[in-house]
Amino acid sequence: MRKIKLFNFWNMAFVGTAILLLLMAIDMLTNTFDLDKYAWDFKYYIAFAEDGFAMKDLISPVAYRYMTPFLAAGLHHLFPLSIPEAFKVLAYVGLWLQLMGIYLFVVYYTKSFSAAVIATLVTAFSAVNVKFLLFDPFRPDIFAYFIVIVAVYLAFEKKVLWLMVVTAIGVQFREFTLVPLIAYFINITLNKEWKELKLYIVPLFFTLILAVLLPRVLIPVTESYQYVKSLNDVLSIPLDKWRSFNWLYTIVIYFLPLFILLTRERIRKIKETMPAKEFRFVVIYTLLVALLSMYGGTDLARFTTFLFIPQIIFVGYMVPYASKVEWVYLLVTVFLFNKIHTPIPIGDVNWYGGYANIVTHGTYMHLFWMALIILGAVVLRMVLKRMGFLGKE
């Protein structure tokens, strides 16, 4: 499961071009919204790009996510682009890096072109990882996904100092980029790698102080929009039963592609194929993302997108054991389920669900359709097994 020659210029050029065309196709299926009519978080990121730290309402956590607005400002000054147009260009760049990074990551670790393509498409067909960010390109997540991929690769390869450097940069885009670094150190602690922990513990604290604490000391925010503002919030937020329901709902629904392919035999094969230390890292990473999602804010579906790491890894490992008919079923159902072919209805929480503590009829319908799709996958495997077309299983 390690280095072999899978990459060449023409392969990368073909995949890169295909990803760009895919982004353009999804963008054509995605609507836009009136920047003057609505007042979402985008107004702060646009103001940040226009005025920098001199902006009128320098609020947290927006003020700590300054890198994307600064890049947009740079494009605006270098090229004949408005600030919104600069953000849209950056969205294309960031989302292209995300999907290309997924392809390279999965093909490197699974040694399967098919697995890499399916994992890339599964992420592209999620409701939020690509489509929502083409709809609202002002979010800092556009580069965060690629940074997380690089960080996880560095963690797997035990390139710890580079992992710290990438994390220190990544946190200036989005806080979730901290997760691979924290997961790595929890993992080596659980594995009792005391020598390595002793070697890197001082650089770890230096990285956290430099990347996390220092900006929060130096940047003069005027108001806090942080969802968690006190210890009381930490204790009370999980007690909001409908918000907790939505938290669990967004996690479960994000893993639909994984549930479509999942069988006991494939779980066994993952355990046999994947190194135990990497498997434990992915579990820790998943738990940390779930925890941060609980306290992230109102847009729960946006936070759980960072579960794309366990999804692409486990889907990537399972694809070679699935039939091509299952691949098609997976991609078609995920595409339709996440409504990639339809405009995003502005202000309609039923489009995907999982907003704050709002649970509606649409939420339950999503769960119903998810259950039906998973049942369909089970029946499909039964039919394929009888016909002798169940792949390598």
N, C-alpha and C positions, 0 to 999 in steps of 0.2 A: 504494500500500500504506500510505496514511496516513489522517489523520483525516477521517472522514465521519460523518454522523449515523446511528448504528445503534442508539442506546439511547433508550429512553423508560421512563417509570415502569411501565406495564403489562407491558412485555416483561420488565423486571427483576423485577417482582413474580411473574410467571408462572415464570420460570426459578428464582428463589430458592425459591419454594414447591415446585417440582418437585424441586429438589436436597434440600430438607428431607425430602420424602416418600421419596426414594431412600435417604437415610441411614437413615430409620426402617425401610424395607423390608430393607436389608442387615443392620441391627441385629437384626431379628426372625429372620434366618437365621443369626445368629452367637450362639454359646454364651458363657457366662461361666465363670469359674473360682473356686475357693475360695481366698480371700485368706489364710486361716489354714493351709491345707494346703500351699501352694507358697511358695517363697522366691526370687522373681525380683527384678529390679531395682526393681520397683514398691514394694517395702518401703522402699527408701531415699527414693523420691519422696514416699511417704505420710508417712514420718517427718519429712522436710524440711518438708512442709506443716504438720505438727503442731507442730514445735519450732523451725523456722527454723535459723539458724546455730548454735543451741544443741543441735542433735540429737546424740545419742551418737556415732554413727559418721559423721562428716563426711568423706566420701570424695570423691576426684576420679575421674571428671569430673562426678559428680552435683552436687557443690557449686557448680560453675560454670554449672549449668543451673537457676538458682534461680527464674526468672521464672514458669514454669508452676506449681510448687508454691506460690509466693507468691499467685498468682491463685486457686488452689484454696483456700488458707487464707482469702483475702478473701471468697470466696463462702460458705465455711463459717461465717464470723462474721456475715455480712450476712443470710443466709437460713437457714431450718431444713434444712440439708443436712449430711449426714456428709461427711467428707473424700473417701471414694471416690465418693459421689454428686456432689460438686463437681467432681471430675476428669472424671466422665462428662459432665456439662453442658459443661465446657470442651472435651471431645473433640468434642461435637456442634458447638460454635461454631467450633472450629479446622478441622474437616473441612468444614463448610459454607463457611467462608472459602476453603479450598483449592479446592473444586470451583467455587465462584462466581468465584474469581479466575482459574481456568483458562478458564472460559467467556468472561469479559470479555477476558482476554489474547488468546485465539485469535480471537475475533470482531473485535477491534480490529485485529489484524495481517493476518488473512486476508480480512476483510470477508465472511465466510461463516457464516451461522447454522448450517448443517449441519456445517461443519467444527468449530465450537465445541462443538456438542452431542456429536459423536462423540468429540472429544478429551476432553471432560469425562467421558463414560461409560467410555471406555477407562481413565482413571485410577481412576474409581470401582470398576471391575471388576478392577483389579490386586489381587494377593493381600494386599498390605501397606498401601498408601496409605490405605485406608479400613477394610477388614474387620478387619485385625489390630489397628488402633487403637481400634475399637469393642470388640474382645475384651479388649485391654489398654490402657485409656485413660490410663494413668499416664505414658506416654512423652512426652518433650519435643517429639517430632516433630509433635504435633498442630497447633502454630502455625508451626512452622518452614517447612512447605511454602508457606503463604501469604506469609510474609516473603520467601522466595526468589522467588516470582512477582513481588512488588512490586519487589524489588531488580533482577531481570532487566529489568523494564519501565523502571526508572530508568536502567539501563545502556544500553538501546537508545535511550532518549530523551536521553542524555547529561546527565542531571540529577545531576551527580557529587556535589555536597555533600549532596543528599538521599539519594543512594545510601549515602554514608558514615554518615549519621544512622540510616537503616534498618538497616544492617549492625551498627552499634554496639549497637543495641537487640536485633537478632536473635541475636547471638552469646550473649546472656544466656539465650536459649532453647535453642540448638543450634549446634554449631560449623560445621555444613555451610552455615549462612547466610553464612559468609565467602566462599563460592565465587564468587558473581557479582561482588563487588568485586575480588577477585584476578584473575578472568578479564578484567574490564574493563581493568585496568592492564597485564596481559600483552598484551592485544589492541592497546592504543594504542602500547605499546612496539614490538611487531612491525610496526605500521603507521607507525612512526617519527614519531609525533605528539609531537615533543619539546617544543613550546610548551605543550601541554596537560599533558604529564607534569611539566614544570617548575612549572606553576601549581598542581598538586594533590599533588605528592609530599610536601610538608610536612603538609598536612591528612591524607593517607593514613597517614603514620607516627603522627601524633597519634591518629587513630582506632584504629589497631592497638594502640597502647600503652594507650589508655583502655579499649578494649573487650575486649582479649585478655590483655594482660600484667598490668594493674592488678588485676583480680579474682584472678589466680593468685598475686599477691604479697600481697594483703590478706586473702584468705579462708584461715583456718587449718585446712587439711585434716589429718585424722589418719592417713589411709592412701590410697594410690594404687591404683585399679583400672584405670588407663590400660593399654590393650593394648600400647602402645609406651612403654617406660620407659628405653630406652638406645639408643645408636647401634648396638649389636649387634643389637637387635630390628629396627631398620630394615633391616639387611642380611640377617638370618636369616629373617624372616617370609616373604618371597617364595620362599625356598628350600624351604618346606614344600609339596611338590608337590600334595598333595591339598587343602590350603587354597587354593592358587593355582588349582587346578581349580575349586573351588567359587566362588572370586572371579569367574573367567571365566564359569562356568555361570550365576551370578545376573545378570550383565550381559546375557548373550545371551538368557536366558529372559525378562528384563524387557522386552526390545525385541520380543517376539513380535508385538504389534499393528503395529509398524513393518514387520516382515518380511512380514506378511500383505499389506500394501498396496504394498510396494516393487516397482518395476519400473525399468528403465533410463530409460525415457521420463519417468517421474515424477521421478527424480533430476535429469534434465536440466531439467525445468520448475522444480524447486525452485531450482536454480542460477540460472536465468533470472529468477525472481521475487524471490528473497530477496537483499537487499543483501549484497555480499561481506563487509563488515565485521561484519554481524550473523551471517552464516554462520560466519565465523571465530571469533566470540565463542562461539557454541554449541559448536563443536568444542573450544575451549579449556575451556569449562565442563565438557563431557563427560569430557575427560581428567582434569581436576582431581577430579571426583567419583569417577571410577574409581580414581585414586591414593589418595584419602582412604578409599575403601571397602576397599582392600587393607589399610590399617593401622587400620581402625575398631574391630575387635573380632570377636566370634564370630558375631553375627547379620548375616551378610553380606547377606541378602535385604532387611533393613531399610535398609542403607546405600545400596544401589543404587536404592532408590525415588526418590532425588534426581535420577535420570536422567529423571524425568518431564518436565523442561524440554525437552530435545531431542525426546523422544517427542511431546509435545503440539504442538510447533512443526512437526515434519516430518509427523506424521499430519494436522495441520490443513491444511498446504499440499497434501497428496495427496488428501484426501477429495473435493474438487470434481472431481477427474479420475477418480474411481472410480464404479462403478455402485452404485445403491442395494442391489442384491443383494449386492455386496461389503460394504457397510456392515453389513447384517444378518449375513452370514457372520462378519465381524470381531467384532461384539459378542457373538454367540452362542458362538463358539468361545473367546473370551477369558473370558467368564463361566464357561463349563464348565471350561476348562483351569485357572483359578485357584480353582475349587471355591467360588464365592461362595454357592452354594445349600446347602452342607454345613457342619456344625459344625467347628471347628478341634480336631483330636485333640491333647489336651494331652500334651506330651512326645514326640510322634511327629515326628521330623525329616523323615520322608518326605512330610509334608503339602505342603511347598513345596521343601524341600531347601536346600542352601547354608549349612548351619550348621557353622562352624569347619572342621575337616578331615574331617568325616564324610561319606563318599560311600557310598550304598547302592544297592540295586536300584531303589528309588524314584527316585533321581536320574536314572538312565539311562532309566527309563520316561518321566519328564518330557521329556527330550530327544527320545525317540522320538516322543511325542505331538506335541511342538512341530514336529518335522520333518514329521510326517504332516499337521498343520494347514496348514503353509506349502505343502506339495505340493498339498493340496486347494485352496488359494487360486490356485495356478498353473493347475491344471486348470480351475477355475471361470472364470478370465479367458479361457482358451482357448475354452471353450464360449460365453461371453458375446461374445467377439470374432466368432466365427462367426455368432452370432445378431444382431450389430450393436448390442449393448446395453452398450458399454464406456465409457459416460460421455463426457467431453470429449476423451479421448485420440484 
